Amino acid sequence: MDTVIRKSLEDPPSSLKEGIISIIEEDTEVTIARGGPHCEHLLSRKCIHTQKSINNKYPCTCKEEHSCCSKCANSAASFANTMSPDAVFKLLPILDVVRKYKFRKYFVGDLLGGLSVACLHFPQGMAFGISSSLTPAYGLYTSFFPVILYMIFGTLPYTSMGTHAVIAMATAELVETEASRAFPEGPIALFNNSIEKNATYTATPEDILLYKVSIAAASSFFAGIILFLLGVFRLGIITTYLSTSFIGGFATGAAFHIFTSQIQPALGLQIPLVKGVGRTIFTYIAIFKKISSINIASLIVFLTCAFILILVKDVINEKFKSKLKVPIPIDVIITILATIISHFGTLHENFGVNVVGNIPTGIPKPSIPKLSAFSSVIGKSIEIAALVFFLTISLAKLMAVKHNYEIDDNQELIAYGLANVGSSFFGCFAACGAPPRDLILDALNTKTTLNAAFSNIIMLLFLLFIGPLFKSLPVPVLAAMIIVAVKSLLAQVLKLPSIWRTNRYDFVTWFVTCSTTILIDIPYGLICGIVCSLFVVVLQSQMSHSYFVIKAPEEDIFLNPDKHTGLVDNPEIKIFRMEYSLYYATSDLFQKKLYQKLGDPRMLINSIHSSFPEERELVSEQSSDDLNALKTNVDLLSFKLKDLSNNNADRNDGPVKVDFKENLSNKSKLRFIILDCRHVNFMDIKGANTLKSIVSEYKKVNVTIFLSGCPSFMSKMLENSECFNGISSDEIFFDLETSYAAAQMILEKENKAQKE
């Protein structure tokens, strides 16, 4: 390395601070000539700059009151932006979709996606309407109204709001609990809540059903309000803390619950509703207890439909993808054919295969949800809101990764909320995205949310006219469609070995989230997954790396000596690189690691004080900037040891022994520590105070700390937290190279002064 200093060295400064300032004022320029395989030499020209001198020489154009350059717009401009046409299109995404719709490119995919999803909405709505302890009709309503509202306010073409197995089971728990509380003796004579306590009436099944519907609608209303408020207050940012491993594990666990819920209809069994902790385990126990009661005809129908679906979707459609203009809509075909075969083959009458049954026609009249049930349903509504959000957004995140697009989390929350609030006026229970429908939209290459328009046209025809024609549709066919649709999520288990090899922290998060979701219950799996994700983040911060780097002898690069050879250490200058955030959970660890590697200055000072109490005041009063007075700590200690030994030579008191196993006595040449802060992405008050304490302690033993490459937030925080009382702004350098050059130049001046 060829270093040229354009100005001659003047007389050495009387203090370290003056030395640093003199270097900056000289505007010293360092020219480094390097040779390489692709060029004869490369010149690098730099001036020695602290962060302060950089700011003075190249002023920031951002106003002082703003926290960062990206937020320089004033409040009036921000208000104007909210009233701009783009903001309106953002609040109503359907307008932007219609404005930019490319008919030839999008229409076919949207049409086929909407038709196929409608054919899945119809059977799923009926099946989950029953699972929610209501009737098939209310499942169909939940498959119709939320779809319209999400089309208007939603942004994702692969999300289809409607019924969901998990939400249906949560709704069933709520309405059954509230119904048993309101009608403890069921549909029999009960006391009226009127003034005449002896008056009685008969609680018919219709009365109980209407009460259940009112409770389900109320829970949907309150869950929607919660989701809407989260979106309005811009709390969609919480999705950024959902790791990919958490989303994958939770989606797989939820898919397993869906799979489990369809085993009963697939086998033609009748088992009681299982709820609470360990739901999946007790469901399988109930299934195995009735394994001898399997309906063979139902099993054959299920296996046949599942085989055909897998054959067409995973083999034919995939193999001939390039030749087929559109994938074969096998779900629609099977729904029609199965209904025809079941009707003319009388599968229900002759073989006991469960069918959908009578489906009422028409659309319910709007009515206000039972808001008086707030105290009874709010707890479960919060749980349902969380389930709706995480079940829908987790699958949306997976789709976003697959198709490389971004999700507007806040707008999605608003859409989920309005879809549930609006549909609650029509007796719907909570709506949610579901893997079967979303994956079908993905498979059919759907492009925009307008696919919901085609889906709703078909659903409207079902509700008004076509529905009764499918009363012979076998329930095992619906189970086959749902299970085949979620098999891709279940197949994520096969990726576990790869996740283990890539990142074991992600493996732990995935496994804990998925296993607790399956073995305990979905709400508990959600909580455990989030807690595990946070714990892993904390653990990773505690396990972050910090190590020494050494400047290469002939180049201006800094390498880890544990990984590279041929490096020559400079005992007077140590460079310590931090690769983690400096906050309350890591600041003590950072201090401990630094002291372990470079020695604890507190131990050295305590040793001096304990050996020479009369020098305590002298050492404590000396300024660390006064190089001539303090020199080095070890030289001072050696001098005192020698002096004390001479004074006691005639008194036979024995030699003075001081143990310095882990202090700076073995590093007597150390003069500068450079902390490479380029990788610090967060620092709190605790971290700033710890940094200030470290700098102060090392100054007491004549070791100066330079900070290099501090991010702007770190420099601002050090200034605002009054850390500059202990850390001079002249000791914060723009980058590692200039801080190292500054330390070298100060040492050169010191050596020259000592020789003179």
BELNOR-V810217 format. One record per residue. SS is DSSP state (h for helix, s for strand, l for the rest). PSI is psi in whole degrees, -180 to 180 (* if undefined). D_LAST is the distance of its C-alpha to the last C-alpha in Angstrom with 2 decimals. Layout:
# BELNOR-V810217
[[SS & PSI & D_LAST] [SS & PSI & D_LAST]]
This chain:
# BELNOR-V810217
[[l & 131 & 27.15] [l & 110 & 25.76] [l & 124 & 23.42] [s & 121 & 22.82] [s & 120 & 20.79] [l & -26 & 22.36] [l & 141 & 19.77] [l & 154 & 16.26] [l & 131 & 13.45] [l & -168 & 12.60] [l & 144 & 10.13] [l & 146 & 10.15] [l & 159 & 13.33] [l & -11 & 14.06] [s & 160 & 16.75] [h & -43 & 18.08] [h & -43 & 20.99] [h & -34 & 19.03] [h & -43 & 17.12] [h & -45 & 20.53] [h & -39 & 22.08] [h & -37 & 19.48] [h & -44 & 20.15] [h & -42 & 23.85] [h & -31 & 23.79] [h & -15 & 22.11] [l & 45 & 25.11] [l & 132 & 23.05] [s & 130 & 25.51] [s & 123 & 25.30] [s & 123 & 27.66] [s & 122 & 28.76] [s & 128 & 31.00] [s & 148 & 33.37] [s & 152 & 36.19] [s & 172 & 39.48] [l & -20 & 43.06] [l & -2 & 44.50] [s & 154 & 42.04] [s & -46 & 39.67] [s & 152 & 36.78] [s & 127 & 36.48] [s & 133 & 33.96] [s & 120 & 32.76] [s & 123 & 31.09] [s & 146 & 29.69] [s & 150 & 27.71] [l & 112 & 25.77] [l & 136 & 28.39] [s & 171 & 29.09] [h & -35 & 32.79] [h & -43 & 32.55] [h & -32 & 31.16] [h & -46 & 33.89] [h & -34 & 36.51] [h & -38 & 35.28] [h & -36 & 35.14] [l & 81 & 38.36] [l & 148 & 40.50] [l & 135 & 43.26] [l & -12 & 46.74] [l & 141 & 48.25] [l & 152 & 49.16] [l & -33 & 47.24] [l & -12 & 50.29] [l & 145 & 51.02] [l & -30 & 49.63] [l & 162 & 49.32] [h & -23 & 50.06] [h & -5 & 53.25] [h & 44 & 54.84] [l & -3 & 54.55] [l & 138 & 58.31] [l & 172 & 59.64] [h & -34 & 62.48] [h & -41 & 65.08] [h & -39 & 64.27] [h & -40 & 64.42] [h & -39 & 67.83] [h & -37 & 68.99] [h & -36 & 67.94] [h & -23 & 70.05] [l & 5 & 73.06] [l & 161 & 72.58] [h & -36 & 75.05] [h & -36 & 72.49] [h & -37 & 72.23] [h & -43 & 76.02] [h & -31 & 76.04] [h & -38 & 73.42] [h & -31 & 75.55] [l & 80 & 78.65] [h & -24 & 77.49] [h & -33 & 81.08] [h & -41 & 81.05] [h & -37 & 78.09] [h & -46 & 79.78] [h & -39 & 82.99] [h & -37 & 81.16] [l & 13 & 79.29] [l & 129 & 81.98] [l & 103 & 82.57] [h & -52 & 86.16] [h & -31 & 86.39] [h & -33 & 83.14] [h & -26 & 83.47] [h & -47 & 87.17] [h & -46 & 88.26] [h & -42 & 85.46] [h & -40 & 85.97] [h & -51 & 89.73] [h & -40 & 89.73] [h & -44 & 87.02] [h & -43 & 88.97] [h & -44 & 92.27] [h & -42 & 90.86] [h & -35 & 89.05] [h & -40 & 92.22] [h & -19 & 94.13] [h & -35 & 91.56] [h & -43 & 91.43] [h & -54 & 95.16] [h & -38 & 95.43] [h & -39 & 92.17] [h & -43 & 93.25] [h & -44 & 96.50] [h & -46 & 94.94] [h & -21 & 92.14] [h & -39 & 94.57] [h & -42 & 96.45] [h & -27 & 93.26] [l & 8 & 92.30] [l & 24 & 95.58] [l & -135 & 97.05] [l & 164 & 99.23] [h & -32 & 98.58] [h & -41 & 99.21] [h & -26 & 96.16] [h & -37 & 94.03] [h & -39 & 95.30] [h & -40 & 94.50] [h & -19 & 90.93] [l & 1 & 90.79] [l & -60 & 91.89] [h & -46 & 90.51] [h & -28 & 86.81] [h & -41 & 86.78] [h & -48 & 87.77] [h & -39 & 85.18] [h & -35 & 82.34] [h & -35 & 83.34] [h & -43 & 82.83] [h & -15 & 79.56] [l & 168 & 78.02] [l & -14 & 75.68] [l & 126 & 76.02] [l & -16 & 78.82] [l & 6 & 78.78] [l & 127 & 79.42] [l & 105 & 83.05] [l & 149 & 83.60] [s & -151 & 86.60] [l & 156 & 87.66] [l & 139 & 85.44] [h & -44 & 86.50] [h & -45 & 83.79] [h & -38 & 84.46] [h & -41 & 88.20] [h & -39 & 87.79] [h & -39 & 85.66] [h & -40 & 88.29] [h & -42 & 91.04] [h & -45 & 89.39] [h & -51 & 89.16] [h & -34 & 92.68] [h & -41 & 94.32] [h & -47 & 92.63] [h & -36 & 93.58] [h & -40 & 97.09] [h & -28 & 97.75] [h & -38 & 96.61] [h & -33 & 98.85] [l & 74 & 101.76] [l & -24 & 101.59] [l & 11 & 105.06] [l & -160 & 104.80] [l & 66 & 107.47] [l & -176 & 110.12] [s & 129 & 111.52] [s & 159 & 108.80] [s & 137 & 108.74] [l & 151 & 108.00] [l & 32 & 105.25] [l & -178 & 107.71] [l & -34 & 109.16] [l & 99 & 112.10] [l & -23 & 110.51] [l & -8 & 113.61] [l & 138 & 113.73] [s & 162 & 112.73] [s & 169 & 112.09] [s & 118 & 111.52] [l & 102 & 107.97] [l & 164 & 108.71] [h & -32 & 106.32] [h & -39 & 105.89] [h & -44 & 104.76] [h & -40 & 102.20] [h & -45 & 100.99] [h & -36 & 100.58] [h & -43 & 98.62] [h & -43 & 96.33] [h & -41 & 95.84] [h & -38 & 94.94] [h & -44 & 92.32] [h & -42 & 90.87] [h & -38 & 90.75] [h & -42 & 89.08] [h & -38 & 86.36] [h & -41 & 85.83] [h & -51 & 85.60] [h & -36 & 83.03] [h & -40 & 80.97] [h & -40 & 80.99] [h & -43 & 79.89] [h & -47 & 76.92] [h & -41 & 75.88] [h & -45 & 76.41] [h & -37 & 74.26] [h & -41 & 71.45] [h & -41 & 71.55] [h & -39 & 71.80] [l & 16 & 68.76] [l & 40 & 66.79] [h & 11 & 66.43] [h & -12 & 66.98] [h & -19 & 63.25] [h & -21 & 64.04] [h & -22 & 65.20] [h & -17 & 61.62] [h & 6 & 61.06] [l & 107 & 63.96] [l & 159 & 62.50] [h & -38 & 64.42] [h & -38 & 65.09] [h & -46 & 66.53] [h & -45 & 68.74] [h & -44 & 69.94] [h & -41 & 70.73] [h & -42 & 72.49] [h & -40 & 74.51] [h & -42 & 75.60] [h & -43 & 76.58] [h & -39 & 78.58] [h & -35 & 80.22] [h & -37 & 81.30] [h & -40 & 82.97] [h & -44 & 84.79] [h & -45 & 85.86] [h & -40 & 87.14] [h & -20 & 89.09] [l & -4 & 90.98] [h & -40 & 92.09] [h & -53 & 94.89] [h & -29 & 96.56] [h & -34 & 95.93] [h & -3 & 97.90] [l & 32 & 100.47] [l & 159 & 99.67] [l & 109 & 100.06] [l & 152 & 97.52] [l & 159 & 96.70] [l & 127 & 93.66] [l & 132 & 90.62] [l & 163 & 87.86] [l & -169 & 84.88] [l & 137 & 82.28] [l & 25 & 82.98] [h & -46 & 85.25] [h & -44 & 84.79] [h & -47 & 85.50] [h & -29 & 88.64] [h & -44 & 89.81] [h & -33 & 89.74] [h & -43 & 91.47] [h & -36 & 94.22] [h & -45 & 94.49] [h & -27 & 94.86] [h & -29 & 97.47] [l & 23 & 99.57] [h & -28 & 98.74] [h & -11 & 102.41] [h & 15 & 103.38] [l & 137 & 101.59] [l & 110 & 103.65] [h & -40 & 103.81] [h & -42 & 104.78] [h & -42 & 101.75] [h & -41 & 99.50] [h & -43 & 101.05] [h & -45 & 100.62] [h & -50 & 96.97] [h & -39 & 96.14] [h & -48 & 98.02] [h & -41 & 96.29] [h & -42 & 92.85] [h & -45 & 93.43] [h & -43 & 94.55] [h & -46 & 91.63] [h & -41 & 89.05] [h & -47 & 90.87] [h & -47 & 90.93] [h & -46 & 87.52] [h & -16 & 85.37] [h & -65 & 87.31] [h & -53 & 89.45] [h & -36 & 87.37] [h & -42 & 84.12] [h & -37 & 85.58] [l & 31 & 87.33] [l & -39 & 84.77] [l & -25 & 84.44] [l & -28 & 88.22] [l & 126 & 89.14] [l & -38 & 88.66] [l & 147 & 88.59] [l & 153 & 88.45] [l & 122 & 91.80] [l & 72 & 92.29] [h & -29 & 93.54] [h & -43 & 93.25] [h & -44 & 95.77] [h & -45 & 98.07] [h & -38 & 98.07] [h & -44 & 98.72] [h & -48 & 101.79] [h & -41 & 103.13] [h & -38 & 102.64] [h & -43 & 104.50] [h & -47 & 107.39] [h & -43 & 107.66] [h & -38 & 107.47] [h & -50 & 110.13] [h & -22 & 112.67] [h & -1 & 111.88] [l & 55 & 112.17] [h & -35 & 109.18] [h & -46 & 109.13] [h & -41 & 112.84] [h & -30 & 113.31] [h & 0 & 109.99] [l & 23 & 108.41] [l & 127 & 105.35] [l & 136 & 103.76] [s & 170 & 103.85] [l & -42 & 102.38] [l & -170 & 105.70] [l & 135 & 106.90] [l & 119 & 104.35] [l & 152 & 105.18] [l & 160 & 104.90] [l & 171 & 103.57] [l & 134 & 100.49] [l & 154 & 100.14] [l & 143 & 100.26] [l & 145 & 97.02] [l & 154 & 96.74] [l & 131 & 94.06] [l & 162 & 92.37] [l & 82 & 93.04] [h & -21 & 90.17] [h & -13 & 91.64] [h & 17 & 90.54] [h & -52 & 86.87] [h & -27 & 86.34] [h & -30 & 88.04] [h & -9 & 86.29] [h & -39 & 82.81] [h & -49 & 81.23] [h & -30 & 82.67] [h & -39 & 81.96] [h & -43 & 78.23] [h & -44 & 78.43] [h & -40 & 80.48] [h & -43 & 78.07] [h & -42 & 75.17] [h & -44 & 77.26] [h & -46 & 78.32] [h & -53 & 74.76] [h & -37 & 73.18] [h & -39 & 76.15] [h & -46 & 76.25] [h & -29 & 72.56] [h & -43 & 71.75] [h & -36 & 74.18] [h & -38 & 73.04] [h & -41 & 69.44] [h & -41 & 70.65] [h & -38 & 72.51] [h & -41 & 69.51] [h & -41 & 67.40] [h & -41 & 70.25] [h & 3 & 70.83] [l & 55 & 67.27] [l & 163 & 67.96] [l & 151 & 66.54] [l & 131 & 68.47] [l & 93 & 68.67] [h & -40 & 68.68] [h & -42 & 69.58] [h & -35 & 72.47] [h & -41 & 73.72] [h & -43 & 73.76] [h & -42 & 75.74] [h & -43 & 78.14] [h & -42 & 78.69] [h & -48 & 79.31] [h & -34 & 81.75] [h & -39 & 83.58] [h & -39 & 84.30] [h & -48 & 85.03] [h & -42 & 87.43] [h & -21 & 89.23] [h & -22 & 89.73] [l & -8 & 92.36] [l & 23 & 94.48] [l & 19 & 94.46] [l & 147 & 91.66] [l & 177 & 89.39] [l & 137 & 85.65] [l & 155 & 84.80] [s & 155 & 81.95] [l & 154 & 80.83] [l & 141 & 82.05] [h & -44 & 80.92] [h & -47 & 84.36] [h & -44 & 84.67] [h & -40 & 81.05] [h & -31 & 81.02] [h & -43 & 84.27] [h & -39 & 82.84] [h & -45 & 79.88] [h & -33 & 82.17] [l & 10 & 84.34] [l & 44 & 81.39] [l & 141 & 81.93] [l & -35 & 79.91] [l & 171 & 80.38] [l & -7 & 81.60] [l & -9 & 84.91] [h & -27 & 86.09] [h & -27 & 86.98] [h & -45 & 89.59] [h & -38 & 91.49] [h & -42 & 91.09] [h & -30 & 92.51] [h & -45 & 95.44] [h & -43 & 96.49] [h & -36 & 95.88] [h & -40 & 98.02] [h & -38 & 100.78] [h & -47 & 100.48] [h & -34 & 100.73] [h & -38 & 103.65] [h & -50 & 105.68] [h & -27 & 104.35] [h & -51 & 103.23] [h & -22 & 106.65] [h & -20 & 107.00] [h & 22 & 104.23] [l & -18 & 105.80] [l & 6 & 106.43] [l & 123 & 102.80] [s & 136 & 101.93] [h & -36 & 99.06] [h & -26 & 97.73] [h & -42 & 97.09] [h & -42 & 94.74] [h & -41 & 92.97] [h & -43 & 92.51] [h & -43 & 90.97] [h & -45 & 88.50] [h & -43 & 87.45] [h & -35 & 87.02] [h & -32 & 84.96] [h & 1 & 82.45] [h & -30 & 82.20] [h & -34 & 79.11] [h & -39 & 77.31] [h & -31 & 78.55] [h & -8 & 77.33] [h & -17 & 73.72] [h & -31 & 73.91] [h & -16 & 73.67] [h & -4 & 70.14] [h & -44 & 68.86] [h & -40 & 67.69] [h & -40 & 65.67] [h & -39 & 64.18] [h & -42 & 63.28] [h & -33 & 61.45] [h & -53 & 59.65] [l & 114 & 58.58] [h & -24 & 59.82] [h & -44 & 59.01] [h & -37 & 61.43] [h & -45 & 63.95] [h & -45 & 63.89] [h & -46 & 64.36] [h & -48 & 67.19] [h & -45 & 68.94] [h & -46 & 68.73] [h & -48 & 69.95] [h & -46 & 72.78] [h & -42 & 73.97] [h & -35 & 74.05] [h & -40 & 75.82] [h & -50 & 78.46] [h & -32 & 78.94] [l & -80 & 78.61] [l & 165 & 79.31] [h & -48 & 77.80] [h & -40 & 76.48] [h & -36 & 74.82] [h & -38 & 73.43] [h & -48 & 71.96] [h & -47 & 70.26] [h & -38 & 69.06] [h & -43 & 67.69] [h & -45 & 65.69] [h & -43 & 64.36] [h & -41 & 63.47] [h & -44 & 61.66] [h & -40 & 59.57] [h & -40 & 58.88] [h & -39 & 57.76] [h & -46 & 55.37] [h & -43 & 53.85] [h & -42 & 53.75] [h & -36 & 52.07] [h & -33 & 49.40] [h & -25 & 48.79] [l & 8 & 48.66] [l & 159 & 46.29] [l & 145 & 43.33] [s & 134 & 39.67] [s & 168 & 37.27] [s & 149 & 33.82] [s & 152 & 33.02] [s & 140 & 30.38] [s & 132 & 29.11] [l & 146 & 30.59] [l & -31 & 28.16] [l & 7 & 29.43] [l & 158 & 31.02] [l & 53 & 30.40] [l & 156 & 32.96] [s & 124 & 32.86] [s & 157 & 35.32] [l & 119 & 36.66] [l & -20 & 35.59] [l & -16 & 38.97] [l & -12 & 40.79] [l & 145 & 38.59] [l & 173 & 37.02] [l & 14 & 34.28] [l & 144 & 31.67] [l & 119 & 28.17] [l & 142 & 26.94] [l & 108 & 23.48] [l & -16 & 23.08] [l & -18 & 20.62] [s & 121 & 23.10] [s & 136 & 26.82] [s & 122 & 29.51] [s & 119 & 32.74] [s & 129 & 35.78] [s & 130 & 38.70] [l & 46 & 42.14] [l & 167 & 44.24] [l & 149 & 44.92] [s & 93 & 43.09] [l & -172 & 45.86] [l & -29 & 47.54] [l & -16 & 48.84] [l & -12 & 45.60] [h & -42 & 42.74] [h & -38 & 42.96] [h & -41 & 43.22] [h & -46 & 40.10] [h & -42 & 38.13] [h & -45 & 39.57] [h & -42 & 38.70] [h & -44 & 35.12] [h & -34 & 34.62] [h & -35 & 36.44] [h & -34 & 34.18] [h & -5 & 30.77] [l & 146 & 31.52] [l & 112 & 32.88] [h & -27 & 30.27] [h & -37 & 33.15] [h & -39 & 33.85] [h & -44 & 30.33] [h & -42 & 30.37] [h & -37 & 33.87] [h & -40 & 32.90] [h & -45 & 30.11] [h & -39 & 32.58] [h & -31 & 35.38] [h & -34 & 33.38] [l & 75 & 31.62] [h & -27 & 33.86] [h & -15 & 32.22] [h & 1 & 28.99] [h & -48 & 30.94] [h & -36 & 30.50] [h & -48 & 26.79] [h & -42 & 26.18] [h & -28 & 28.67] [h & -16 & 27.27] [l & 138 & 23.66] [l & 138 & 22.97] [l & -14 & 21.96] [l & -19 & 19.95] [s & 94 & 17.61] [h & -39 & 14.90] [h & -34 & 12.98] [h & -44 & 16.42] [h & -34 & 18.17] [l & -125 & 15.77] [l & 154 & 18.47] [h & -40 & 22.05] [h & -36 & 22.41] [h & -42 & 19.44] [h & -44 & 21.06] [h & -41 & 24.40] [h & -41 & 23.40] [h & -44 & 22.01] [h & -38 & 25.28] [h & -43 & 27.40] [h & -43 & 25.93] [h & -43 & 26.38] [h & -37 & 29.87] [h & -40 & 30.78] [h & -39 & 29.90] [h & -30 & 31.90] [l & 8 & 34.86] [l & -34 & 34.91] [l & -4 & 37.80] [l & -4 & 39.72] [l & 38 & 40.47] [l & -3 & 40.06] [l & 159 & 38.85] [l & 152 & 35.62] [l & 128 & 34.43] [l & 126 & 34.96] [l & 127 & 33.73] [l & 120 & 35.04] [l & 68 & 32.83] [l & -42 & 35.14] [l & 49 & 34.56] [l & -169 & 31.32] [h & 3 & 27.67] [h & -26 & 26.89] [h & 1 & 27.61] [h & 50 & 25.34] [l & -19 & 22.14] [l & -7 & 20.03] [l & 126 & 22.00] [l & -30 & 20.18] [s & 138 & 22.61] [s & 124 & 26.38] [s & 120 & 28.11] [s & 114 & 31.81] [s & 107 & 33.88] [l & 15 & 36.67] [l & -30 & 38.61] [l & 5 & 41.52] [l & 120 & 41.99] [l & 1 & 45.31] [l & 143 & 46.00] [s & 135 & 44.29] [l & -173 & 45.95] [h & -40 & 44.87] [h & -43 & 44.46] [h & -41 & 42.12] [h & -42 & 40.04] [h & -38 & 39.80] [h & -43 & 38.89] [h & -42 & 36.06] [h & -42 & 34.85] [h & -42 & 35.09] [h & -46 & 33.13] [h & -43 & 30.25] [h & -43 & 30.31] [h & -41 & 30.48] [h & -31 & 27.54] [h & -31 & 25.39] [h & -23 & 26.13] [l & 23 & 24.42] [l & 33 & 21.38] [l & 124 & 22.92] [s & 139 & 23.44] [s & 126 & 26.63] [s & 141 & 27.20] [s & 129 & 30.82] [s & 145 & 31.72] [l & 32 & 35.03] [l & 131 & 36.75] [l & 160 & 40.36] [h & -38 & 41.35] [h & -33 & 43.44] [h & -44 & 40.56] [h & -41 & 38.24] [h & -40 & 41.18] [h & -38 & 42.00] [h & -36 & 38.49] [h & -45 & 38.64] [h & -30 & 42.21] [l & 11 & 41.75] [l & 25 & 38.96] [h & -17 & 36.56] [h & -10 & 33.96] [h & -28 & 33.67] [l & -23 & 31.90] [l & 114 & 30.90] [l & 140 & 28.99] [h & -20 & 30.51] [h & -6 & 27.04] [h & 10 & 26.88] [s & 112 & 30.11] [s & 158 & 29.68] [l & -40 & 32.43] [l & 175 & 32.29] [h & -39 & 30.64] [h & -44 & 28.89] [h & -35 & 27.04] [h & -39 & 26.06] [h & -42 & 24.62] [h & -39 & 22.71] [h & -42 & 21.34] [h & -41 & 20.19] [h & -43 & 18.49] [h & -38 & 16.62] [h & -41 & 15.44] [h & -39 & 14.24] [h & -41 & 12.41] [h & -38 & 10.59] [h & -45 & 9.94] [h & -40 & 8.69] [h & -39 & 6.29] [h & -39 & 5.16] [h & -37 & 5.42] [h & -34 & 3.77] [l & * & 0.00]]
